[in-house]
Amino acid sequence: MFLAWNEMKKNKLRFTLIVGVLMLVSYLVFFLSGLATGLASLNREAVDKWGATAIILTEESDKSLPQSSLTTEELDAISENKTAILGQLNSIATNGEAKQNISLFGIDPEEFIMPDVTEGEVFSEVNEVIASDTLKEDGFKLGDELELSSTDEKLTIVGFTDSARFNAAPVLYGEIDTFHKIKFGEAATENETQINGIVVRAGDLSSISTSNEDLEIIEIETFIENLPGYTEQALTLNFMIYFLFAISSVIVAIFLYVLTVQKISMFGVMKAQGISNGYLSRSVIAQTFLLAFTGVVVGFALTLISGAFLPSAVPVSFDIFTMIIYGVVLITVAILGAVFSVLTIVKIDPLKAIGG
């Protein structure tokens, strides 16, 4: 450690450049992890809010809520009694000034998926809705009358709730009768039992069963993973992070190898004086740790500072625990990258190095 620290103090510019590169790589890794978390949250917020164990859809729906169609009569075929009916449709809502893609949830206000109201009041009549508070940022407010692209019916916002987005679209919660009226229009009375799914809350998945073979019990996490684009988006960002780990290791390996080659004669003299390979190797590893640790800590701090100034439109959400894990991984791969320099030091012949 003494040798490593003194060399770094003597060659400040050279090692500052290495720290700078590691800082930029770690900054990008942390930011991508925040972006991955934020985008995932856009898709699953409303589902996480249910606190549910499973959702029951029709088998032919391919685990897609909009493609599923069943009736409230199927409740009798389910063993678990903690259930909630759910109707869902996608549309475009406008208040005359602002326009936004939305997901309408038709629910029973007496069941457990009813959201908490953070502003306004609970819907009490057909065509009244509680809206995701993210719509306020787009210019929507309490009392707004909404026109939907799929119907002539109009909805009125009577309240707002937090953490309510489904598949990246803000959610509007209304009575199941509101859902029927919007989806079926004049034929609402003929389809008054139609829903898209049944949400179930139970002790564990094995306690849920249905006597209807046309229905499929889907664990909530599996349901989320099958949302359009969710898995593909997560895999893309995670692969980018993993590649950055590899790039970080290669960068450190190249820098340290070049520095080691430049100091071969010095290492040769030190080995001729009786300094062991182990001591020199530990010095290189310690130096790498200090460089990587400094770069990661600075990158971590810059990421949090950047996040504080980002507009709300940027879907970034930092998970500190995940960032710490990624930071440890970055330091580890940087140390692994120093192995090439260690092997070079071990192979140095003092006589050849001094003679050269």
Sequence and secondary structure as in RCSB ss.txt:
>XXXX:A:sequence
MFLAWNEMKKNKLRFTLIVGVLMLVSYLVFFLSGLATGLASLNREAVDKWGATAIILTEESDKSLPQSSLTTEEL
DAISENKTAILGQLNSIATNGEAKQNISLFGIDPEEFIMPDVTEGEVFSEVNEVIASDTLKEDGFKLGDELELSS
TDEKLTIVGFTDSARFNAAPVLYGEIDTFHKIKFGEAATENETQINGIVVRAGDLSSISTSNEDLEIIEIETFIE
NLPGYTEQALTLNFMIYFLFAISSVIVAIFLYVLTVQKISMFGVMKAQGISNGYLSRSVIAQTFLLAFTGVVVGF
ALTLISGAFLPSAVPVSFDIFTMIIYGVVLITVAILGAVFSVLTIVKIDPLKAIGG
>XXXX:A:secstr
 HHHHHHHHHTHHHHHHHHHHHHHHHHHHHHHHHHHHHHHHHHHHHHHHHT SEEEEEGGGTT TTT  EEGGGG
GGBS S EEEEEEEEEEEE SS EEEEEEEEE TTSTT    SEE    STTEEEEEGGGGGGT  TT EEEETT
 S EEEEEEEESS EETTEEEEEEEHHHHHHHHHGGGGGGGTTEESEEEE  S GGG  BS TTEEEEEHHHHHH
TSTTHHHHHHHHHHHHHHHHHHHHHHHHHHHHHHHHHTHHHHHHHHHTT  HHHHHHHHHHHHHHHHHHHHHHHH
HHHHHHHHHS TTS     HHHHHHHHHHHHHHHHHHTHHHHHHHHH  HHHHHH 
